[in-house]
Amino acid sequence: MNKTYNNSANVTKRALCLIMSLVMFALLAVLCVDTALASGNLSVTTGSGGHVHIIVTKSDGTKVEDYLTSGATTTSLASGDTITLNANPVGTTFAGWEGDVTAAQRNSAYLSISYAGSGNLSFTATFGQTPPPQGTSRSITQSSSQTLGSVSFSTHSAVAGDPVTVTANPSSSRYALSHWEIINTTTQRSITPTTSGNSATFIMQDGNVTVRAVFYDTWYGYGPYGPGYSWSNSDLYSIYLNYYASSWLSWETFLQYVYAGYYTDQWWYYGSGWPYYGTDYGYWNDGWWYGSTVNNVTTRVNNSGWGTASASRSSAARGSTVTVTARPNSGYRFAYWEVVSGNISLSNIYSSSATFTMPSSGNVSVRAVFEVAGRSNVTATVNNSSWGSAVTNLSNAAPGSMVTLTASPFSGYRFSHWEVLTGNAAISNINSPVATFTMPSGSVSVRAVFDGSWNWNWNTISARVNNPSWGSATASAANAAVGTAVTLQATPFAGYRFVRWETVSGSAVVDQEFSPTATFIMPNGSVDIRAVFTEIPGMNPAPPLTGGFDSVSPMGGEASMWARYDVDIAIGFGIVPPQLQSQYTRNITRAEFCALAVAMYERITRREITGREAFFDTNDVNVQKAAAIGLIFGVGGGRFAPDSILTREQAAAIMVRLATLVGRPLPSNASGFSVDFTDVSDWARTSVSQIQGAGVMRGVGGSYFAPRDACTREQSIVSMLRLFNMIDG
């Protein structure tokens, strides 16, 4: 009996073990499946015109950060990760997200998403003006150049694809319809209608449309075979005998001009009357006018594959009105007109349809300049092609692109300055043969001006002061040969003191920058040097400062003598926070440098940074702002180390980012950079090169930059002022 019971118990135990094993196996399988499903990839892409700051916070609190300035990046994900995306437009506006976003998230520049392990995620940040949605109603209006009648419309607004009917209404029976001009003003392209009598029907495109009915005067006519009156040769000969046979005009010349088809300015007929001998070397009566000067009109284009150009007449008499029309091909757009030859002035060089008055003499040639849609042309010319040449690194560029100009004088001449002929370009240094500008919206034409009377051996010297009421400055010579030693003398007036010498232009290096008596060796080129004076505290009443800001005295003592003037100027410009206006020789911390950089960013952009990025070890709002726009990063683990001392190479990297974020990136091959520092960290080498090449920071001698040395408050303020003057000056 006991044996049977034991056997049954053993069987029961084995069954339970088997069931438990199956359960464990099933749980492991589920866990494996869950693990496989609980991972994926995050793909982020940024369009042109902005950057994206990406933070993936893992379940253990660690962070994976990336600052995407262009292209795309991919990051692995696991269930429980938190994704933070912050889109930062640069010189544009944020247009929205595309990809795995909800309608509520689409237009928010800041996204915070919890990943639940549901596969891959993809996000694309777009910048610029948001294109109008399909189906947007656009306007249809009469052209402002409509004459001799009016246009009536079946509707004054329509969406793309809708048919629109227009009707020409001449102001009197004297005028008749010649043709239609229907223009999409958004794309500057013509629309071809279907015509029937005085009406026409066209299909609405996505863009505003202007319509012009072009009428002609039936009293004038176009010659014997055009609209208007059609005279036989016998009729014309009768007119010739009655009015012109006694003049110098031959029958053959008379026919030549009648058959040429001119009207309104050469020939017209509107009644009978006596012959009248007119002025301007022509013949005029109530029936006909013969203009004595007829010259050719030709049109050209900058690229025959980009569009076409035409004139309303191939030749015209003096005083005639000629219309030129440019029509871009698909993928291109009209930019402006250039006058190649002829003494004319176009009504609007930026309009695809422009007019001019035929001059008293000479042929006329105009050129239509087209450009790639989304990009604009860049051209460089010279004031005298025998004195030098000028080139650009880009023949066309998108708005926001950096364009480099290079002027090369020929032997015996020198470069003087750059001139902007067309376009809204701000050249970084108009007096430098190598200069840059940020491409605006629209084409740009610049000219390099060379000096043809320059003497290679002698150059001018100008010594001036920052305030003529505070002191005077002189140089030992008004001009000097290359290699000559020049002595400078600064004399402060009562109540003021000398601070230092500043080289305004030229490559002179003053050997004793802080001494009122100093010398330099004359370089190859003219030199402009300024003596900087300042008031002695307590010696003079404090008059109000000019320049749009109030005087702010440094708190807690003055800065070092070499920095005192620049610190005062920086405070006046509003780029030094109050908490940094004292203890100028103290080393600056990471948090303090954030306050300085944020103050300058908001001063230049004229808007407050609204984004915030939190850290565990600081609640400093300037740190949170700077991190939110990608100006500075944490040290890992959600920490920032706000009280750590900032090094020189770290300061250089932050200022390079700052210049980029405000839309004025420093060139990577700045002309002023000539030192290859050997002690700079690999990660900071490019930033140090850019900041030194731009003249914002300098080395400490030889090939050394001292990258890991601390920055003082006054050093940081002076460097930031130099960057401010480059960007906003």
C-alpha positions in Angstrom: 0.0 0.0 0.0 2.8 2.4 0.9 4.8 1.5 -2.2 1.8 2.3 -4.4 1.4 5.6 -2.7 5.1 6.5 -3.2 5.0 5.6 -6.8 1.9 7.8 -7.4 3.7 10.7 -5.5 6.7 10.3 -7.7 4.6 10.4 -10.9 2.9 13.5 -9.6 6.3 15.2 -8.8 7.6 14.4 -12.3 4.5 15.8 -13.9 4.8 19.0 -11.9 8.5 19.4 -12.8 7.6 18.9 -16.5 4.9 21.5 -16.3 7.2 24.0 -14.5 9.9 23.4 -17.2 7.4 24.1 -19.9 6.3 27.3 -18.2 9.8 28.5 -17.7 10.6 27.8 -21.4 7.5 29.8 -22.5 8.5 32.7 -20.3 12.0 32.7 -21.7 10.6 32.7 -25.3 8.3 35.6 -24.5 11.2 37.5 -22.9 13.3 36.9 -26.0 10.5 38.1 -28.3 10.0 41.2 -26.1 13.7 41.9 -26.1 13.8 41.6 -29.9 10.8 44.0 -30.2 12.0 46.4 -27.6 14.8 47.9 -29.7 15.1 50.0 -32.8 16.9 52.9 -34.5 16.4 56.7 -34.3 17.0 58.4 -37.7 17.2 62.3 -37.6 17.7 64.5 -40.7 18.1 68.3 -40.8 17.2 70.4 -43.8 19.2 73.4 -44.9 18.8 76.5 -42.8 19.1 75.0 -39.3 20.5 72.5 -36.8 19.1 69.8 -34.6 20.2 69.1 -31.0 19.6 65.4 -30.2 19.6 63.8 -26.7 18.7 60.2 -26.0 18.5 59.5 -22.3 18.9 55.9 -21.4 17.0 54.1 -18.6 20.1 54.2 -16.4 20.3 58.0 -16.7 23.2 58.2 -19.2 22.8 60.4 -22.3 23.8 60.1 -25.9 24.1 63.6 -27.5 24.6 64.8 -31.0 24.4 68.3 -32.6 23.4 67.7 -36.2 24.3 70.7 -38.5 23.6 69.0 -41.8 22.6 65.6 -43.3 21.4 62.7 -41.2 22.4 60.6 -38.2 21.2 57.3 -36.8 21.2 56.3 -33.1 20.1 52.9 -31.6 17.2 52.8 -29.2 16.0 50.6 -26.4 12.7 50.4 -24.6 12.4 53.1 -21.9 14.7 55.6 -23.7 13.6 59.2 -23.8 14.2 61.2 -27.0 14.7 65.0 -26.9 14.9 66.9 -30.2 15.4 70.7 -30.4 15.3 72.3 -33.9 17.3 75.6 -34.1 16.9 77.7 -37.3 19.9 79.7 -38.4 18.9 82.8 -40.4 15.6 81.2 -41.3 12.4 80.0 -39.5 11.4 76.6 -38.3 8.9 75.1 -40.8 7.9 71.8 -39.0 8.8 68.2 -38.5 8.2 65.4 -40.9 8.2 61.7 -40.1 6.9 59.9 -37.0 5.2 62.9 -35.4 1.6 63.7 -34.5 -0.3 66.7 -35.8 0.1 68.3 -32.4 3.9 67.8 -32.5 4.5 68.8 -36.1 5.0 72.5 -35.6 6.8 72.4 -32.2 10.6 73.0 -32.4 11.1 71.1 -29.1 10.0 67.4 -28.9 10.2 65.0 -26.0 9.2 61.4 -26.8 9.3 58.2 -24.7 10.3 55.2 -26.7 8.2 52.1 -25.9 10.1 49.7 -28.1 7.9 49.8 -31.2 10.5 49.7 -33.9 12.4 52.4 -35.8 11.6 56.1 -35.6 12.4 58.8 -38.2 12.3 62.6 -37.9 13.2 65.4 -40.4 13.4 69.1 -39.4 12.5 71.5 -42.1 13.4 75.2 -42.2 12.4 78.3 -44.2 9.0 79.6 -45.2 6.3 76.9 -45.0 5.0 76.3 -48.6 1.3 77.1 -49.0 -0.9 73.9 -48.9 -2.3 72.7 -52.1 -5.7 74.1 -52.8 -4.9 77.6 -51.5 -6.9 80.2 -53.2 -4.7 82.7 -55.1 -5.6 86.2 -56.5 -6.2 87.2 -60.2 -5.8 90.9 -60.8 -5.4 93.3 -63.7 -1.8 94.3 -64.5 -0.8 97.8 -63.3 0.6 98.5 -66.8 -2.9 98.0 -68.4 -3.7 100.8 -70.9 -6.2 101.6 -73.7 -8.9 99.5 -72.0 -9.6 97.1 -69.1 -10.0 93.4 -68.3 -13.0 91.7 -66.7 -12.7 88.4 -64.9 -15.0 85.4 -64.3 -13.5 85.3 -60.8 -10.8 87.3 -58.9 -9.5 84.2 -57.0 -9.1 80.5 -57.8 -7.1 77.5 -56.8 -4.6 75.6 -59.0 -6.4 73.7 -61.7 -9.5 75.9 -61.9 -10.4 77.4 -65.3 -10.5 81.2 -65.4 -12.0 83.3 -68.2 -11.0 86.9 -68.9 -12.4 89.4 -71.3 -10.7 92.4 -73.0 -12.7 95.7 -73.0 -11.2 98.4 -75.2 -11.9 101.9 -74.0 -13.2 102.9 -77.4 -13.8 101.5 -80.9 -10.6 103.0 -81.9 -8.6 100.3 -80.1 -8.5 96.5 -80.8 -7.1 93.5 -78.9 -3.6 92.5 -80.0 -2.7 89.7 -77.6 -2.7 88.6 -73.9 0.0 88.8 -71.3 -0.9 86.5 -68.3 1.9 86.1 -65.7 2.2 83.9 -62.6 3.9 86.5 -60.4 5.1 83.8 -57.9 7.1 81.9 -60.6 7.5 84.8 -63.1 6.4 82.5 -65.9 3.9 83.2 -68.6 0.6 81.3 -68.9 -0.7 80.6 -72.4 -4.5 80.9 -72.7 -7.1 79.6 -75.2 -8.5 82.6 -77.0 -11.8 83.3 -78.6 -12.4 86.8 -79.9 -11.9 89.2 -77.0 -12.1 86.5 -74.4 -9.5 84.0 -73.2 -9.5 81.0 -70.8 -6.5 79.7 -68.9 -5.9 77.1 -66.2 -5.1 78.6 -62.7 -1.6 77.8 -61.4 -0.3 77.7 -57.8 0.6 81.4 -57.4 -0.9 84.9 -57.8 -1.7 85.9 -61.4 -1.7 89.3 -63.2 -3.5 89.8 -66.6 -2.9 92.4 -69.2 -4.9 92.8 -72.5 -2.5 94.5 -75.0 -4.5 96.8 -77.3 -3.3 98.6 -80.5 -4.6 101.8 -82.0 -6.4 101.0 -85.3 -5.9 104.6 -86.4 -2.1 104.1 -86.5 -1.9 100.8 -88.2 1.2 98.6 -88.7 1.9 99.3 -92.4 0.1 97.9 -95.5 0.0 94.3 -94.3 -0.6 94.6 -90.6 -3.7 95.3 -88.5 -5.3 98.7 -89.2 -5.6 100.2 -92.6 -4.3 98.3 -95.6 -3.2 100.6 -98.3 -2.3 99.6 -101.9 0.9 100.8 -103.5 -1.0 103.3 -105.6 -2.5 104.8 -102.4 0.9 105.1 -100.8 2.4 106.7 -104.0 -0.4 109.2 -104.0 0.4 110.1 -100.4 4.1 110.3 -101.3 3.5 112.7 -104.2 1.2 114.9 -102.1 3.5 115.2 -99.1 7.1 114.0 -99.7 8.1 114.2 -103.4 9.4 117.8 -102.9 11.5 116.7 -99.9 14.8 114.8 -99.7 12.8 111.6 -98.9 12.9 109.2 -101.9 10.1 106.9 -102.9 12.2 103.9 -102.1 13.0 105.2 -98.6 9.4 106.1 -98.1 8.3 102.5 -98.9 11.1 101.0 -96.8 9.8 102.6 -93.6 6.1 102.0 -94.4 6.7 98.3 -95.0 8.9 98.0 -91.9 5.7 98.1 -89.9 6.4 100.9 -87.5 3.6 102.8 -85.8 3.2 105.6 -83.2 6.8 106.8 -83.5 7.7 106.5 -87.3 4.4 106.3 -89.2 0.7 106.8 -88.5 -2.4 107.8 -90.3 -5.4 109.3 -88.6 -6.8 111.8 -91.1 -5.9 114.3 -93.8 -4.3 117.8 -93.5 -1.6 120.0 -94.7 2.1 118.9 -94.6 4.0 120.3 -91.6 7.7 120.6 -91.4 8.6 119.5 -87.9 11.7 119.7 -85.7 14.2 117.0 -84.7 15.2 116.5 -88.4 11.9 114.8 -89.2 8.8 115.4 -91.4 5.4 115.4 -89.8 1.9 116.2 -91.0 -1.6 115.2 -90.0 -1.2 112.0 -91.9 2.5 110.8 -91.5 5.6 111.3 -89.4 9.1 110.2 -90.5 11.6 110.0 -87.6 15.1 110.7 -88.9 17.0 108.4 -86.4 16.2 104.7 -86.3 18.6 102.3 -84.4 18.6 98.6 -83.6 17.4 97.0 -80.4 18.9 93.6 -79.4 18.3 91.3 -76.4 20.7 88.7 -74.9 20.6 86.3 -72.0 23.4 85.2 -69.6 22.7 81.5 -70.4 20.7 80.3 -73.3 19.6 77.2 -71.4 18.0 79.2 -68.6 15.5 81.4 -70.4 14.8 83.7 -73.4 14.5 87.5 -73.9 12.7 89.6 -76.5 12.0 93.2 -77.3 8.8 94.7 -78.6 10.8 96.1 -81.6 14.0 95.2 -83.3 14.6 98.8 -84.2 13.1 102.1 -83.2 13.4 105.9 -83.5 14.6 108.3 -80.9 12.0 108.9 -78.2 10.2 105.6 -78.8 9.1 103.4 -75.9 10.5 99.9 -76.2 9.4 97.0 -73.9 11.8 94.1 -73.2 10.4 90.8 -71.7 12.3 87.9 -70.0 10.9 84.4 -69.7 12.8 81.9 -67.6 12.8 78.2 -68.4 11.6 75.6 -65.9 13.9 75.4 -62.9 15.2 78.9 -63.3 14.0 82.4 -62.5 14.6 85.9 -63.8 17.1 88.0 -61.7 17.6 91.4 -63.4 18.4 93.3 -66.6 21.9 94.5 -67.6 22.4 97.3 -70.2 25.2 96.0 -72.5 25.3 99.1 -74.7 23.3 102.3 -75.3 22.5 105.3 -73.2 19.2 104.1 -71.7 17.6 103.7 -68.3 15.3 100.8 -67.7 12.0 101.4 -65.8 12.7 98.5 -63.4 15.8 96.3 -63.8 14.3 93.7 -61.5 11.0 93.3 -63.4 10.8 90.6 -66.1 8.9 93.2 -68.2 10.6 96.6 -68.4 10.5 99.6 -70.7 13.0 102.2 -71.8 13.0 105.3 -74.1 15.1 105.0 -77.3 18.1 107.4 -77.1 18.8 110.1 -79.6 21.6 108.0 -81.2 23.2 104.6 -81.1 22.0 101.0 -81.0 20.8 99.5 -77.7 21.5 96.0 -76.3 20.2 94.6 -73.1 20.8 91.3 -71.4 18.4 89.3 -69.2 20.2 87.6 -66.3 18.6 84.4 -65.1 19.6 82.2 -62.1 18.9 78.8 -60.8 15.7 78.7 -58.8 16.5 78.7 -55.1 20.0 80.1 -55.9 21.2 83.6 -57.0 24.0 84.7 -59.2 27.3 86.1 -57.9 29.5 88.2 -60.2 32.7 90.1 -59.6 34.0 92.8 -62.0 36.8 95.3 -61.8 37.1 99.1 -62.3 39.9 98.6 -64.9 40.7 95.3 -66.5 44.3 96.4 -67.1 44.9 97.0 -63.4 43.8 93.6 -61.9 41.3 90.8 -61.8 38.5 89.6 -59.4 36.9 86.2 -58.9 34.3 84.6 -56.6 34.4 81.0 -55.3 30.8 80.6 -56.3 29.0 81.6 -59.5 25.6 81.2 -57.8 24.7 80.5 -54.2 21.7 79.8 -51.9 20.7 82.4 -49.3 22.9 82.0 -46.2 25.9 80.6 -48.1 29.4 82.0 -47.5 30.9 83.6 -50.6 34.6 84.5 -50.8 35.9 87.3 -53.0 39.5 87.5 -54.2 41.0 90.6 -56.0 44.5 90.2 -57.6 46.2 93.5 -58.7 48.6 93.4 -61.7 52.2 94.5 -61.4 52.4 98.3 -60.6 48.9 98.5 -59.2 47.2 97.8 -55.8 43.8 96.8 -54.6 41.8 99.7 -53.0 38.4 98.4 -51.9 35.2 96.5 -52.9 32.0 98.0 -54.1 28.5 96.4 -54.1 26.8 97.2 -57.4 23.6 95.2 -57.0 22.1 93.1 -54.2 22.0 93.5 -50.4 25.4 92.0 -49.6 27.5 93.1 -46.5 31.2 92.4 -47.3 33.2 91.5 -44.2 36.1 93.8 -45.0 35.8 96.0 -48.0 39.4 97.0 -47.8 40.8 93.5 -47.9 41.6 91.8 -51.3 40.2 88.6 -49.8 36.8 89.2 -48.3 33.6 87.3 -47.6 29.9 88.0 -47.4 26.8 85.9 -46.5 24.6 85.4 -49.6 21.4 87.4 -49.3 18.1 86.7 -51.1 18.7 87.8 -54.7 21.7 88.2 -57.0 24.8 90.1 -56.0 27.3 91.9 -58.2 30.5 93.4 -56.7 33.4 95.3 -58.2 37.0 95.3 -57.2 38.5 98.8 -57.3 42.2 99.1 -58.0 44.4 102.1 -57.6 46.4 102.9 -60.8 48.5 105.8 -59.3 50.0 103.9 -56.4 53.7 103.9 -55.8 55.2 100.5 -54.8 57.8 102.1 -52.6 55.8 104.5 -50.5 52.6 104.1 -48.6 50.6 106.5 -46.5 50.4 106.6 -42.7 47.4 107.9 -40.7 47.6 108.5 -36.9 44.3 109.3 -35.3 42.6 109.2 -31.8 39.4 107.6 -30.4 38.3 111.1 -29.2 39.9 114.3 -30.3 38.8 116.0 -27.1 40.9 113.6 -25.0 44.3 113.8 -26.7 46.3 113.9 -29.9 48.5 111.5 -32.0 51.2 112.0 -34.5 53.4 109.8 -36.7 57.0 110.7 -37.6 56.1 110.5 -41.3 53.0 110.9 -43.5 54.2 108.2 -45.8 57.1 105.8 -45.8 58.8 103.1 -47.8 58.4 99.4 -46.9 60.8 98.4 -44.1 61.1 102.0 -42.7 60.8 102.5 -38.9 58.0 104.9 -38.0 57.6 106.5 -34.6 54.2 107.2 -33.0 53.6 109.7 -30.3 50.3 110.0 -28.2 49.7 113.0 -26.0 46.7 112.9 -23.6 45.0 116.2 -22.6 44.5 117.2 -18.9 42.1 114.8 -17.1 42.8 111.9 -19.6 45.3 109.1 -20.0 46.7 107.1 -22.8 45.5 103.4 -23.0 47.0 101.7 -26.0 47.5 101.8 -29.8 45.1 100.1 -32.2 45.8 99.2 -35.8 42.7 100.2 -37.7 43.9 99.0 -41.1 47.1 97.6 -42.6 49.4 95.0 -41.2 51.6 97.1 -39.0 52.7 95.6 -35.6 53.3 98.2 -32.9 56.3 97.1 -30.7 55.1 98.9 -27.5 51.3 98.7 -27.7 50.7 100.3 -24.3 53.4 103.0 -24.5 52.5 106.6 -25.7 55.8 106.5 -27.6 56.0 103.5 -29.9 57.4 102.4 -33.2 56.5 100.0 -36.0 58.1 98.8 -39.3 56.3 100.0 -42.4 54.6 97.1 -44.1 53.7 96.7 -47.8 50.6 98.8 -47.8 49.1 101.9 -46.1 48.6 102.0 -42.3 45.9 103.5 -40.2 46.6 103.6 -36.4 44.5 105.0 -33.6 45.6 106.2 -30.1 43.1 105.2 -27.5 42.6 107.5 -24.5 40.2 107.3 -21.5 39.2 109.6 -18.7 41.0 109.6 -15.4 38.2 108.7 -12.8 37.2 111.8 -10.8 39.1 114.3 -12.9 36.2 115.3 -15.2 32.4 115.6 -14.9 30.8 112.6 -16.4 29.1 113.7 -19.6 26.6 111.4 -21.3 28.2 109.0 -23.8 27.0 109.0 -27.4 26.3 105.9 -29.4 23.0 104.8 -28.0 24.0 103.5 -24.5 24.6 104.8 -21.1 27.9 104.9 -19.3 28.4 102.0 -16.9 31.4 102.0 -14.6 33.1 98.7 -13.8 31.9 97.5 -10.3 34.5 96.5 -7.8 37.5 98.3 -9.4 38.9 98.7 -12.9 40.2 96.1 -15.3 43.8 95.8 -16.2 45.2 98.8 -18.1 45.4 96.9 -21.4 41.8 95.8 -21.2 40.2 98.8 -19.6 39.0 100.6 -22.7 37.6 97.5 -24.4 35.8 96.4 -21.2 34.1 99.8 -20.9 33.0 99.6 -24.6 31.7 96.0 -24.2 29.7 97.1 -21.1 28.2 100.0 -23.0 27.2 97.7 -25.9 25.2 95.6 -23.4 27.2 92.3 -23.9 28.6 92.0 -20.4 26.1 90.8 -17.7 26.2 92.8 -14.4 27.6 89.8 -12.5 30.7 89.9 -14.6 31.4 93.7 -14.2 33.9 93.2 -11.4 36.9 91.1 -10.4 38.1 91.2 -14.0 41.4 89.4 -13.4 39.6 86.4 -11.8 39.5 83.2 -13.9 36.1 82.8 -15.6 34.0 79.7 -15.0 31.9 77.6 -17.5 28.7 79.1 -16.2 30.0 82.7 -16.3 31.2 82.3 -19.9 27.7 81.0 -20.8 26.2 84.2 -19.3 28.6 86.3 -21.5 27.9 84.2 -24.7 24.1 84.3 -24.1 24.1 88.1 -23.6 25.9 88.5 -26.9 23.6 86.1 -28.8 20.5 87.8 -27.5 22.0 91.3 -28.2 22.8 90.4 -31.8 19.6 88.4 -32.6 17.4 90.8 -30.6 15.4 87.9 -29.2 15.5 85.9 -26.0 16.4 82.2 -26.2 13.3 80.4 -25.2 14.6 76.8 -25.1 16.0 75.3 -21.9 18.1 72.2 -21.3 18.3 71.0 -17.7 21.3 69.6 -15.8 21.5 67.9 -12.4 24.2 70.2 -10.9 22.9 73.7 -11.9 19.8 75.7 -12.3 21.6 78.6 -14.0 19.2 79.9 -16.7 22.1 81.0 -18.9 23.6 77.6 -18.9 20.2 76.1 -19.8 19.8 78.6 -22.6 23.3 78.1 -24.0 22.9 74.3 -24.0 19.4 74.5 -25.6 20.8 76.1 -28.8 23.9 73.9 -29.0 26.3 76.7 -27.9 27.9 74.5 -25.1 27.5 70.9 -23.9 27.4 69.1 -20.6 30.2 66.9 -19.3 28.2 63.7 -19.3 25.7 62.0 -17.0 23.4 65.0 -17.0 26.0 67.2 -15.4 27.5 70.5 -16.5 30.2 71.4 -14.0 29.2 75.1 -13.9 32.1 76.1 -11.5 34.9 74.5 -13.5 37.4 76.9 -15.0 37.0 77.5 -18.8 40.2 76.9 -20.9 41.3 79.0 -23.8 40.6 76.3 -26.4 37.2 75.7 -24.9 36.5 79.5 -25.2 37.6 79.4 -28.9 35.3 76.5 -29.7 32.3 78.2 -28.1 32.9 81.5 -29.9 33.1 79.8 -33.3 29.8 78.1 -32.6 28.3 81.4 -31.5 29.3 83.1 -34.8 27.7 80.2 -36.7 24.5 80.3 -34.7 23.9 84.1 -35.3 24.4 83.5 -39.1 28.0 84.8 -39.5 30.2 81.7 -39.5 34.0 82.3 -39.4 35.8 81.2 -42.5 37.8 78.0 -42.1 40.7 79.5 -44.1 40.8 83.0 -42.8 43.5 85.1 -44.5 44.8 86.4 -41.1 45.7 82.9 -39.9 49.4 82.1 -40.4 50.4 80.2 -37.2 50.2 76.4 -36.9 49.9 76.0 -33.2 51.5 72.8 -32.0 50.0 72.5 -28.5 46.2 72.6 -29.4 44.1 69.5 -28.8 43.0 67.7 -32.0 39.3 68.4 -31.3 39.9 72.1 -31.0 42.4 72.7 -33.8 39.9 73.9 -36.4 38.1 76.2 -33.9 41.4 77.7 -32.7 42.5 78.2 -36.3 39.3 80.1 -37.2 39.3 82.2 -34.0 42.9 83.2 -34.4 42.6 83.8 -38.1 39.7 86.1 -37.5 41.8 88.1 -35.0 39.5 87.3 -32.0 42.2 85.5 -30.0 45.9 85.3 -30.3 48.8 83.0 -29.5 51.1 83.4 -26.6 54.3 83.5 -28.7 56.0 81.3 -31.3 53.8 78.3 -32.2 52.0 78.1 -28.9 48.4 79.0 -28.0 48.4 77.8 -24.3 45.1 76.0 -25.0 44.6 74.6 -21.5 45.4 77.8 -19.7 42.5 79.5 -17.9 40.7 82.5 -19.3 40.2 85.5 -17.1 37.0 87.6 -17.1 38.7 90.5 -18.9 40.3 88.3 -21.5 36.9 86.7 -22.2 35.2 90.1 -22.4 37.8 91.6 -24.8 37.7 88.5 -27.1 33.9 88.6 -27.1 34.0 92.3 -28.0 36.2 91.6 -31.0 33.8 88.9 -32.2 30.9 91.3 -31.6 32.6 94.0 -33.8 33.1 91.4 -36.6 29.5 90.2 -36.5 27.5 93.3 -35.7 30.0 96.1 -36.6 
